[in-house]
Amino acid sequence: MGVSLKAIAARAGVSLATVSNVINGYRPVGEATRVRVQQAIDELGYTPNLSARHLRRGRTGIIALAIPELNNPYFAELAGAAIREAARHGYTLLLDYTDGDREKELLVSDGFREQIIDGLILSPVQLDRAAVLARTSSTPLVLVGESVYDVPYDHIAIDNVAASSAAMQHLIGLGRRRIAFVGAHADARRQPAHLRLRGYEDALAAAGLRFDAALVATTPTFGRGDGAAAVHRLLDSGQEPDAVFAYNDLVAIGAMRALHERGLRVPEDVAVIGFDDIEEGRFSSPTLTTISPDKESIGRLAVAALVARVEQRAEAEPCEVQPTWELMPRESTLGTAARG
């Protein structure tokens, strides 16, 4: 048998309403009373029936996170942060997978699972502004990811242009001048790739360096194999970069493998920097210099924004939130000096 609120009230010597207010945080309760009620909760081993609580409020207690990739550690780390934050709010997080496919993104965005979820966090790849604006589902939505939409939904994303410029400034500050960008994409809907390329170009211009289109390598996707193949193509075409700025860490790790296969040393011959700060880069050889988005903060902010919408505690106007990021210098640009 579960512990009842009546038993807690009797143990603490307060009313049922006071116990409910303490548990649900509805109204301010005096500190001494709150401590007494919490002590009774702890002594009796009370655990709230979250399912019953959600059902009383007309909700399922389930929210969803739809991501485009399962094999990218960045999204695994982001999902972990979101799951922890959802649990803290008393929600279960359902993980959905779109494979970056437009039709699947439209399906989840337009309420494919709206009967079983209270809200959706979506990381879209193929949806443009018009598609997001055309959404018909009333399920609360929060967007994550670096695409810029200007739509009436909360959006959590770092400043890709500023972060990419910082990555380039790091390389330029080390004396690198022929810097390749690996991970450009022709599809205009792949906005993060375009934003990171813009940061690359801005930093070159600020340093008085000429933009050379021959040093920009496109990739069909953003995995290790894509990075390796792109670097092989660059070298086969006669280009001799002294640094590589990769779209993400997976592309960077593939690039380092290709450089090794061609007899080039990292960072002595070619410095390499990535983006995302996945765990693999901290254990690669050499360790990978990267831009580190605050993934824990992104997951936490996205869930908190969604729960506020679900529970109708958010302001009417949607918000655009830019979590912090940090440059993490390691051996792939600093060599053995990074160990000091």
N, C-alpha and C positions, 0 to 999 in steps of 0.2 A: 504493500500500500504506500502511495506517495504521501508526503507530508502536506497537510492542508494549510491554507492561509489562516484558518481559524486557530489551528494549533500554534502557529507562529505568533498570532496576536495574543493568545493566552500566555505564552511563555514571556513575551516582551511587555505585557500589560498595556497594550494599546488597542485601538480599534482596527477592524478589518480594513477600513478605508486607509488608515495610516500605513498598514503593511503594504497595501496595493500601491500607494504613492511611492513608497521606498523602492519597491521592486521595479515599478515601471517608470519612475522618475517623472511622474505627472506634475506634482506640485512640490514646492520647497518644504522640506521637513527639518525641524531643528536638529542640530548636529548630535546632541545627546540622545534624542529619540532615534535618529537614524542608526547610531552606533548600537543602541539597545536592540533594535529590530534586526540589524545585520548579525549581531551576536546570536540571537535566537535562530536565525536562518542557518548559521554555521553549526550551531549545536544540534539542531534537528536534522541537518543534512538535506535541506530543501533544494531541489533543482526545478527550475521553471519548466512547464510544459509548453515549449515554444510552438509546437504544431497547433495546439489548442488556442494559444494566444493569437497566432496569425489567422486562424480560421474565424475567430470572433471578430477580427477586423476585416474580413473579406479578402484575405490574401493567402497565398500558398506557402510563403516563407522561402521561396526559391527564386534566385536571380541567375541570369546566364551571362557568361563571357564568351563571345564568339571571336575566335582568332583565325588568322589565315594559314598558319603553319604549326605543325606539331613537332617537326624535327629541328626546329630552330630553338636553341637553348634560351634565347632572349624571351620568347613567349612562355616557355616553361617557368622561368623565373618570375615573369610578370603574373602568370596565373597563380603561382604560389602565394605571392603578396596579396592578390585579390581574394583568394580562398581564406587566408588568415583574417583579413579585414571583414569579410562577410560573416565569418563565425563570430567575430567580436560584436557584430550588430545583431546576432541571432538569426542569420540567414544561411541557407545552404547555397553553394555556388555550383551551377551546372555548366560544364565546359562544352562548347560547341565548336565545330571545325568547319571552316568554309573553303579551305584550300585556295584562298584568293580568287575564287570563281565568282563572277558577277551575279549569276543566277542564284547561287547559294547565299550570297550576301543580301540580295534582294529578298530572298525567302525568309531569312531570319529577321531582317529589318522590318518586313511587313507583317510580322506577328505569327510566323509559322508555329511557334510554341507558346503563344500568348495565353493559352488555357492553363498552362502549368507553371508559368513564370510571372513574377511580379514586375520585373524590369530587365533590361538588356544593356550590357556593355559591349560595344561592337568596335572591332579594329578592322576597318574596311581597307581594301586595296583597290578594288575596281569601281566602287561607287563614286560618282561625281556629285557636285552640288545639286544638280537637278534631280538626280535619283533620290538623294536624301530628302529634299524638299517635297517630293512626290509621295513620301511614305504615308500610308493610311492608317497604320496601327496606332492605337492610343496607349500602348504599353510604354512606360517611361524608358527613355533611351539616353545613354551617355556614350560619346565617341572618344576613343583613344587612338593614338597614332598621329603621325606628323602631317598628314594631309590637311590643307586649309580649306574649310568649307563655307564659313560665314552662314551658318544655319541656326535655327532656334533650338539648339540642343547643347547641353553642357559638353565641353570638349577639353580633354586633358592631353597636352602634348608639349614636349620641350621645343625650344627655339633651334631648329635644325640649321638654319643659316649661320647663326652666331656660333653654335658648337662646331660646325664644320670649319668656319673661319679660324677658330681657336686651334683646331687640329693642324691647319695649314700654317698658321703663325708659328707653331711649335717646330715644324719641319724647316720653315724658312729661317727661323732663329738659329737652327743648327747648321746653317750654311747650304741647305739643299736648294737647288734652283730648277732642276728638271724633274718636276713632281708629276707623276701620273695619277689620274683619277680612274679608279677601277670600280665599275658598278653603275655606270650611266645607263639610262633606259629610254627607249624611243617613245614608249607609251606615256602620253601626257597624264594619265590617271595615276601613274607611279610617282606621285608627288614627292615623297621623301627623297627619291633619287635626284629629282630636279632641284629640290631645296638644298641638298648637300653639294650638288654641283655648283649651285649659285654661291654658296659659301666658299667653295674652292676658288671660283673666279674672282670673288670680291677680295679675297686675301692676296691673290696674285696681283691684282690691280693696285691694292694698297701698298704692296711692296715694290711696285714699279716693274714687275715681271710680266713678260709677254705671255698671253694665253696661247697655247699650242694645241689645236684640236687633235693632232696626231697622238697626243699623250692622254686622250680621253678614251677609255675602253668601255664599250657597252657589254652588258651581260644579260642573258635571257631571264635568269633568276639570280638569287643572291646566296648561293651555297659555296662550299669549299671548291668543288669542281669548276664552278664558274670563274672563281678568282684565279685558279691555276691556269685554265684555258686562256683567259684574257691576258695574263702576263706572258704566256708563251707566244701569243699572237703579237703582242707589243714588241717582244724581242726579235721575233722572226721578221718583223717589218723594218728592222734596223733602228728602232728607237732604243735609246740608252738612258732610261730614267735613273736619277740618283735617289728617288724616294717614291713611295706608293701611298696614296691616301685611298683606302678601300671603303666602299659603301658600308660594310659592316664587318664584324670580327670574323665571320665564316669566310667571307671573300678574302680578308686579309690573311687568314691561315692558309687558304689555298694559294694565295700569291706567294707566301713565304716558301711553300713547298716547291713551287715552280722555279723560284729564284735559286733554291738549293740545287735543283736538278740541272740548272744551267751553269752551275759553278760560281754563283754570285753569293757573297756573304751579306747577311743581315745583322747589324746595320752598316758594316764597314763599306760595302759597295752600294747597297740600296737600303734606306731606312723604310720601315713599314709602320703605318698607323691604321687602326681600325675604328669601329664604332659599335657600341652596345655594352662592352665590358662583361662578356659572358665568362663563366668560370674557366672554360677551356683555355682562354687566352692567358690566364694567370699561371697555367701549368705548361704552356707550349714552350718550345726551345728554339729561339729565345722567347722570353715572355713578351706579350704583346702590348705595346702602347695603344691606348684607346680612349675614346670619349665614353664616359660612364654616365648614362642617364640614371636618375634616382628611381629605379624600377619599383622599389618598395613604396616610395611616395606616389608614383603613378597608380599602382594598384590600390593603395589606400584612398587616394583622392577620388578615383573613379567609383569605387564602391560607396564611399561616403556620399558623393554627389547623387548616385542612383538611389540609395536608401532614403535620402532626403526628399527626392522626387516621389518615390513610392509612398512614403509616409506623409507626403504633402507638407513638408517642413521647409522646403526650399523657396527662395524668392521667385517671383514670376519670371524675371529675366534670366535667360541662360547665361552661364559664365564660361569664359575662356581662361583656363588655368595652365600656366607654364611651370612645371616642376623644374628643379635645379638639375644641372649636369656638371661634370668635372672632368678635366683632362687628367688621365692617369699615365704618366711617363714610365715606361719600362724598357727592357733590354732591346726591343726591336727598333728603337730610335736612339737610345742612350748607350747601348752596349753594356760592358761590365760596370760602367759608372752607375747604372741603375741599381746595382746591388749594394752600393755604399750607403 
